[in-house]
Amino acid sequence: MSGGHIVVTRPLPDGERTASALRAKGFGVVIAPLLRIEPVAAELAGQWSGVVVSSANAARALSAHRHRSALLGLRVFAVGEHTAAAARQAGFGDVLVGGGDAQALVGTITSHVKSAAPLLYLAGEERAADLGAALAAHDIGVTTAVIYRAARLAFPAALLEALQTGAAGTVLHYSRRTAESYLAGARAAGVTNAALALRHLCLSEAIAQPLLAAGAADVAFAARPDEAALFALL
């Protein structure tokens, strides 16, 4: 167990859930969301063979959408257990869970989809993987609907204080966008050296890349892209 508080940078409400899990394990936590998830108006009407979600944020954004009820009878392909839980909470009853990353999700979809009707992919403005292209390679049609965006927040005062006082010891990074926002915010606040000096634990190798490029020396990434594997690094 490394010293200092753990900084949780992911957007709310997931950041609160992660913080609660860490506190239950005895860690001190600084909640410092660097992004805010905002819904985007999207046209979802159509004849779909199923719905694809690669983020819990997409399922949450659907909850208030006017076409939500028309989609609830469709099968949902969710990237992992957390996203699947959000889909069920949004009202979907038929949810299949992929293996936790985009490649495994494509495998799950290709083994189950037989209909000629396209899938509806509920996505964010910025995506780490091109699911549409990956599925097209298997002759599966996909329509991508951007249903949420991640807006950058000001560098949190709690995070700035933790860096200035040395209270923080480790930062958890759940997306490349939050890692980049962390670095940009630290530069703007004049605390780059303190920000880079912490231990950085990332959900994947791709998320770690901007931190390594910026000069962070203590960077590790999870063996699998899920929170349990990330927590195993603590």
Secondary structure, DSSP 8 states (H G I E B T S, - for coil): --SSEEEE-S-TTHHHHHHHHHHHTT--EEE---EEEEE------S--SEEEESSHHHHHHHTT-TTHHHHTTS-EEESSHHHHHHHHHTT-S-EEE--SSHHHHHHHHHHH---SS-EEEEEESS-SS-HHHHHHTTT--EEEEEEEEEEE----HHHHHHHHHT-EEEEEE-SHHHHHHHHHHHHHHT-HHHHHHSEEEESSHHHHHHHHHHT-SSEEE-SSSSHHHHHTT-
